[in-house]
């Protein structure tokens, strides 16, 4: 029988954690061999006390607030060390409907996927502003392109991971794990599927970001960081396009003036063109080095484990 772990990352969730736990237990009461892990990310309220009162199977507490990405990795490590077959991530604020937990489990057991994401239809979420809906769609599109995975809601935290995914994934972002793990899954040839879900009304404001600009900054930083780590040659090649193009343009500009008899007056084109080309070639060289490091890392992971 499969061992299933439901992990709930928490930070000051005393107002909602009990309702979340009650709802989860109500929806999984007919299922066997499921354990609940509450990961307290340095809360200074009664979150842990309420979790203990509700007799969750496991509680892990960070001494200080480390971020959602680190908290997710704590649960991932726990699932890995205790040989769980499936790991379900569920947000403490109960924004996702627990009734879909059974469908996540059923889908990953019956279909050939390593990760199943509970994807939201942004059009049907009334508390999302028009701008936020567009940002979510744009972010999901960028992640699809980078990861080569068909994911319509890259930022959904409601997911189930197979035993293979639990062993392969290592979250590197402190801010969040949602984009990081999808891009990483694409790099490690893990298959991602999705089910479509509805959400509950919000119980509080997001703690990950206070404004759209902060959301854009953090999500962009994660995407670029993952892109550089998991697809280094492509990342640095794209960076090199601008200086290489500029260098070629300046060389052509000099040649045009040179053959028209005015080359000496445009020697600066050669100087700046050479500088741009050197910069472009350095970036390409960094991409090659990054690709070699990436391949060496994969070899070491296969030899010595994660």
C-alpha positions as CSV (number, residue, x, y, z in Angstrom):
1,X,0.0,0.0,0.0
2,X,1.3,3.4,-0.9
3,X,2.5,5.8,1.8
4,X,1.2,9.3,1.2
5,X,2.3,12.5,2.9
6,X,0.3,15.8,2.9
7,X,2.6,18.6,3.9
8,X,1.3,22.0,4.9
9,X,3.8,24.9,5.0
10,X,2.8,27.4,7.7
11,X,3.7,30.9,8.9
12,X,1.5,32.5,11.4
13,X,-1.6,30.6,10.4
14,X,-3.4,30.4,13.7
15,X,-6.7,31.8,12.3
16,X,-7.0,29.3,9.4
17,X,-4.9,26.2,10.2
18,X,-7.6,24.4,12.2
19,X,-10.3,24.8,9.5
20,X,-7.8,23.6,6.9
21,X,-6.9,20.5,8.9
22,X,-10.6,19.7,9.5
23,X,-11.4,20.0,5.8
24,X,-8.5,17.8,4.8
25,X,-9.4,15.1,7.3
26,X,-13.0,15.2,6.1
27,X,-12.0,14.7,2.5
28,X,-9.5,11.9,3.2
29,X,-11.3,9.9,5.9
30,X,-12.0,7.1,3.4
31,X,-8.4,6.8,2.4
32,X,-5.7,4.8,4.2
33,X,-2.0,5.3,4.9
34,X,-2.0,9.1,4.7
35,X,0.0,11.2,7.1
36,X,-0.1,15.0,7.7
37,X,3.0,17.1,8.2
38,X,2.8,20.7,9.4
39,X,6.0,22.7,8.6
40,X,6.2,25.8,10.8
41,X,8.4,28.4,9.2
42,X,9.2,30.4,12.3
43,X,5.7,31.3,13.4
44,X,5.3,33.6,16.4
45,X,1.6,32.9,17.0
46,X,-0.3,29.7,18.1
47,X,0.1,27.8,14.8
48,X,2.1,25.0,16.3
49,X,-0.1,24.8,19.4
50,X,-3.3,24.4,17.2
51,X,-1.6,21.8,15.0
52,X,-0.7,19.8,18.1
53,X,-4.2,20.1,19.4
54,X,-5.5,18.7,16.1
55,X,-3.1,15.6,16.4
56,X,-1.3,16.0,13.1
57,X,1.2,13.1,12.6
58,X,4.3,15.3,12.3
59,X,5.4,18.8,13.0
60,X,8.7,20.4,12.0
61,X,9.6,23.9,13.2
62,X,12.2,26.3,11.8
63,X,13.8,28.6,14.4
64,X,13.1,31.6,12.1
65,X,11.3,32.5,9.0
66,X,13.3,31.0,6.1
67,X,10.8,31.4,3.2
68,X,8.4,29.2,1.4
69,X,11.0,27.6,-0.9
70,X,13.1,26.4,2.0
71,X,10.0,25.2,3.9
72,X,8.9,23.2,0.9
73,X,12.3,21.6,0.7
74,X,12.1,20.7,4.4
75,X,9.0,18.7,3.6
76,X,10.6,17.2,0.5
77,X,13.5,16.0,2.6
78,X,11.2,14.5,5.2
79,X,9.3,12.6,2.5
80,X,12.5,11.4,1.0
81,X,14.0,10.2,4.3
82,X,10.9,8.4,5.3
83,X,10.3,6.7,2.0
84,X,6.9,8.1,1.2
85,X,5.5,7.1,-2.2
86,X,3.6,10.4,-2.8
87,X,3.9,13.9,-1.5
88,X,1.0,16.4,-1.6
89,X,1.6,20.0,-1.0
90,X,-1.4,21.9,0.4
91,X,-1.5,25.6,1.4
92,X,-2.4,26.4,5.0
93,X,-4.8,29.2,4.1
94,X,-7.2,26.6,2.5
95,X,-7.4,28.5,-0.8
96,X,-7.5,25.1,-2.6
97,X,-10.4,22.8,-2.1
98,X,-9.4,19.7,-0.2
99,X,-12.0,17.7,-2.2
100,X,-9.5,17.5,-5.1
101,X,-6.9,15.6,-3.0
102,X,-8.5,12.3,-4.0
103,X,-8.4,13.3,-7.6
104,X,-4.8,14.2,-7.5
105,X,-4.0,10.8,-5.9
106,X,-6.2,8.9,-8.4
107,X,-4.6,10.7,-11.4
108,X,-1.0,10.1,-10.5
109,X,-1.6,6.5,-9.7
110,X,-3.5,5.8,-12.9
111,X,-1.5,7.9,-15.4
112,X,2.1,8.0,-16.3
113,X,3.1,11.3,-14.6
114,X,5.6,12.2,-12.0
115,X,3.9,15.5,-10.9
116,X,0.3,16.5,-11.1
117,X,-0.6,20.1,-10.6
118,X,-4.0,21.4,-9.5
119,X,-4.5,24.1,-12.1
120,X,-6.8,27.1,-11.6
121,X,-8.8,28.8,-14.3
122,X,-7.8,32.4,-13.7
123,X,-10.9,33.7,-15.4
124,X,-13.0,32.2,-12.7
125,X,-11.2,33.7,-9.8
126,X,-13.0,37.0,-9.0
127,X,-10.5,38.3,-6.4
128,X,-7.7,38.3,-9.0
129,X,-7.4,41.6,-10.7
130,X,-7.3,41.8,-14.5
131,X,-3.5,42.7,-14.3
132,X,-2.8,39.8,-12.0
133,X,-4.6,37.3,-14.3
134,X,-2.5,38.6,-17.2
135,X,0.7,38.2,-15.1
136,X,-0.2,34.7,-14.1
137,X,-0.9,33.7,-17.7
138,X,2.4,35.3,-18.9
139,X,4.4,33.6,-16.1
140,X,2.9,30.2,-17.0
141,X,3.7,30.8,-20.6
142,X,7.4,31.6,-19.9
143,X,7.7,28.5,-17.7
144,X,6.1,26.3,-20.4
145,X,8.7,27.6,-22.9
146,X,11.7,27.1,-20.6
147,X,10.6,23.7,-19.2
148,X,8.9,22.3,-22.3
149,X,6.1,21.2,-20.0
150,X,2.4,21.7,-20.8
151,X,1.4,23.6,-17.6
152,X,-1.4,26.1,-17.6
153,X,-1.0,27.3,-14.0
154,X,2.7,27.3,-13.1
155,X,2.2,29.2,-9.8
156,X,-0.3,26.7,-8.3
157,X,1.0,25.3,-5.0
158,X,-1.5,22.4,-4.9
159,X,0.4,19.4,-6.3
160,X,1.3,15.8,-5.8
161,X,4.8,14.4,-6.4
162,X,5.7,10.8,-7.1
163,X,8.5,8.9,-5.3
164,X,10.7,9.5,-8.4
165,X,10.0,13.2,-8.3
166,X,10.6,13.4,-4.5
167,X,14.1,11.9,-5.1
168,X,14.9,14.0,-8.1
169,X,13.7,17.5,-7.1
170,X,15.8,19.9,-5.0
171,X,14.3,23.4,-4.5
172,X,16.9,26.2,-4.8
173,X,14.7,29.2,-4.3
174,X,13.9,30.7,-0.9
175,X,10.9,32.8,-2.2
176,X,8.8,29.9,-3.6
177,X,9.1,26.4,-5.1
178,X,6.3,26.5,-7.8
179,X,8.3,27.7,-10.8
180,X,11.6,26.3,-9.7
181,X,10.3,22.7,-9.4
182,X,8.6,22.8,-12.8
183,X,11.7,24.0,-14.6
184,X,13.8,21.5,-12.7
185,X,11.3,18.7,-13.6
186,X,11.7,19.6,-17.3
187,X,15.5,19.4,-17.0
188,X,15.3,16.0,-15.3
189,X,12.8,14.6,-17.8
190,X,10.0,14.3,-15.2
191,X,6.5,14.2,-16.7
192,X,4.0,16.8,-15.5
193,X,0.2,16.5,-15.8
194,X,-2.6,18.6,-14.4
195,X,-6.2,18.5,-13.2
196,X,-8.4,21.5,-13.2
197,X,-9.7,22.7,-9.9
198,X,-11.8,25.4,-8.3
199,X,-10.7,27.5,-5.3
200,X,-12.2,28.7,-2.1
201,X,-12.6,32.4,-1.3
202,X,-9.4,34.0,0.1
203,X,-9.1,34.0,3.9
204,X,-6.2,36.5,3.9
205,X,-3.9,38.5,1.7
206,X,-0.9,36.8,0.1
207,X,2.2,36.7,2.2
208,X,4.5,36.0,-0.7
209,X,4.3,39.5,-2.2
210,X,2.7,42.8,-1.2
211,X,2.3,44.3,-4.7
212,X,2.3,43.3,-8.4
213,X,5.8,44.8,-8.8
214,X,7.2,42.7,-6.0
215,X,5.5,39.6,-7.6
216,X,7.0,40.4,-11.0
217,X,10.5,41.0,-9.5
218,X,10.6,37.8,-7.5
219,X,9.1,35.6,-10.2
220,X,11.5,37.0,-12.8
221,X,14.4,36.4,-10.5
222,X,13.4,32.8,-10.0
223,X,12.9,32.1,-13.7
224,X,16.2,33.7,-14.7
225,X,18.1,31.8,-11.9
226,X,16.6,28.5,-12.9
227,X,17.2,29.3,-16.6
228,X,20.9,30.0,-15.9
229,X,21.3,26.8,-13.8
230,X,19.3,24.3,-15.9
231,X,19.8,25.7,-19.4
232,X,23.0,27.6,-19.1
233,X,24.1,27.6,-22.8
234,X,20.8,28.8,-24.1
235,X,20.6,31.5,-21.3
236,X,24.1,32.9,-22.0
237,X,23.6,32.6,-25.8
238,X,20.5,34.8,-25.6
239,X,22.5,37.3,-23.5
240,X,25.3,37.2,-26.1
241,X,23.0,38.1,-29.0
242,X,22.8,41.8,-28.3
243,X,26.6,42.5,-28.0
244,X,27.4,40.2,-30.9
245,X,24.8,41.8,-33.1
246,X,26.0,45.3,-32.1
247,X,29.6,44.3,-32.8
248,X,28.7,43.0,-36.3
249,X,26.7,46.1,-37.0
250,X,29.6,48.4,-36.0
251,X,32.1,46.4,-38.2
252,X,29.8,46.6,-41.2
253,X,29.3,50.3,-40.5
254,X,33.1,50.8,-40.6
255,X,33.4,48.7,-43.8
256,X,30.7,50.8,-45.6
257,X,32.5,54.0,-44.7
258,X,35.9,52.5,-45.5
259,X,35.0,51.4,-49.0
260,X,33.4,54.8,-49.6
261,X,36.7,56.5,-48.8
262,X,35.9,57.7,-45.2
263,X,37.2,54.8,-43.1
264,X,39.8,56.8,-41.0
265,X,37.0,58.9,-39.6
266,X,35.1,55.9,-38.2
267,X,37.9,53.9,-36.4
268,X,35.7,54.1,-33.2
269,X,33.3,51.7,-34.9
270,X,36.1,49.1,-34.9
271,X,37.0,49.8,-31.3
272,X,33.4,49.5,-30.0
273,X,32.6,46.7,-32.3
274,X,35.6,44.7,-31.1
275,X,34.6,45.3,-27.5
276,X,31.0,44.2,-28.2
277,X,32.2,41.0,-29.9
278,X,34.6,40.1,-27.1
279,X,31.8,40.6,-24.6
280,X,29.5,38.4,-26.7
281,X,32.1,35.6,-27.0
282,X,32.8,35.8,-23.3
283,X,29.1,35.2,-22.6
284,X,29.0,32.3,-25.0
285,X,32.1,30.8,-23.3
286,X,30.3,31.1,-19.9
287,X,27.4,29.2,-21.4
288,X,29.7,26.4,-22.5
289,X,31.3,26.3,-19.1
290,X,27.9,26.3,-17.4
291,X,26.8,23.4,-19.7
292,X,29.9,21.4,-18.7
293,X,29.2,22.1,-15.0
294,X,25.6,21.0,-15.4
295,X,26.5,17.7,-17.1
296,X,29.2,17.1,-14.5
297,X,26.6,17.7,-11.7
298,X,24.2,15.2,-13.3
299,X,27.0,12.6,-13.5
300,X,27.8,13.1,-9.8
301,X,24.2,12.9,-8.8
302,X,23.9,9.5,-10.6
303,X,27.0,8.2,-9.0
304,X,26.5,9.5,-5.4
305,X,22.8,10.2,-5.2
306,X,21.1,13.6,-4.5
